[in-house]
Amino acid sequence: MPRSVNSVASRARRKKVLKKAKGFYGRRKNVWTVAKNAVEKAMQYAYRGRKEKKRSFRSLWVMRINAGARENGLTYSQLIGGLKKNNIELNRKVLADLAMNHPEAFKAVVDLVK
């Protein structure tokens, strides 16, 4: 009895990986063993990057809020502490948007804290 290797599934699996490697440099895009490792590493970086993106956006929001708060005579920590004390539940994303695009609305929030 001949050996069964299921080459259809094997080829499909390789094609799937090589498709993900499209655009890579050199042998990473078309040699199976190299592309497999490159795609695996790329997927790890992508997973990690999705977590890092959240961190970097939060730090950007903090910088923008701090800049807006200092223009109105407060520091970032004083503003956030005052918001908590007055039970004003605005998250950092919204506060940063107010500070950047609607300074008069942000000033009204700061005046509530003061």
N, C-alpha and C positions, 0 to 999 in steps of 0.2 A: 504494500500500500504506500502511495507517495506521501511525502511529508507535507503537512498543511501549514502554510506560513501566514496566510491572510494578508497578502501584499496590498490589497485594496485599502484596508484600514491603516496599514503602516504608511502607505504613500499619503493618505489623507491627513494623517497626523503630522507628517513631515511638511506637507504643503501648508498646513495651518500655521506651523511655527515659522516657516520661511516667509509666509505672507506678513507675519508680524515683524519680521526682520527687514522688510522692504525699506530702503532708504539708509540702511546702515552702511558703514564704510568698509571697503575691501572684501575679504572673505567672509566677514560677519554676515553678509546678506545672502550668500548663495552656497556656502559649504555647511552641510547639515550639522556636524559636530560643533563647529565654531558658532553657527547661528543659534543652536539650541542653548548654549551657555550664555550668549549675548542677550537673547530674549529673556531667559530666566532672570538674569541680573537686571535687565531693564524693567521687568515686572516688579522686582523688589524695590527699585528706585521709585517707580510710579506709586506703589503702595505707601512708601515712606513720604513721598512728595505730597500726597493728599492730606497727610497729617500735618506736615510742615506748613502747608498753605494756610491752614486754620490759625496756626501760631503767628505767622507773619502778618496776616490780616488783622489779628487782634492787636499786635504791636503797632501797626499803622494807625488803627483807630485810637489807641492810647495817645500816640504822638499828636494826632489831629485834635483830640479833645484837650490835651494839655496846652497846645498852642492857643486854642480858642479860649480856654479858661484864663490863661495868663493875660490875654488881651483885655479880659474883663476883671482883672485884679484878684484872681484866685489861682491856686495851684491845682494840679490834677487830683491829688489825694484829698484836698479840701473839698473839691467839687463832688467827687464820688462819695466821700463821707457824708456830706450834706444831703445828697440825694437819698442815701440809705436812711439817714435820720428822719427825713421828711416823707419817707415812704413813696418816693417818686420812682416808679419802675420803668426807667428807660435804659435799654441796653446800650453797649458801647458803639455798636454799629449805627444805631439811630442817632446817638449823640454826635458821633463823628460826622455823619451826614449833615446834621443841623449846623455844626461848627463850620463846615466847609461851604455849604450851599445856601444856608439860611441863617446868617449871623444874627439877625434881629430876633428870631425865634430862640436861638441859643442864648442870647443875652437875657431873654425873658426867663429861661430855665435857670440861668445863673442868679438872676435877681431873686427867684424863689428860694434858692439855697442861702443867699445872703440874708 
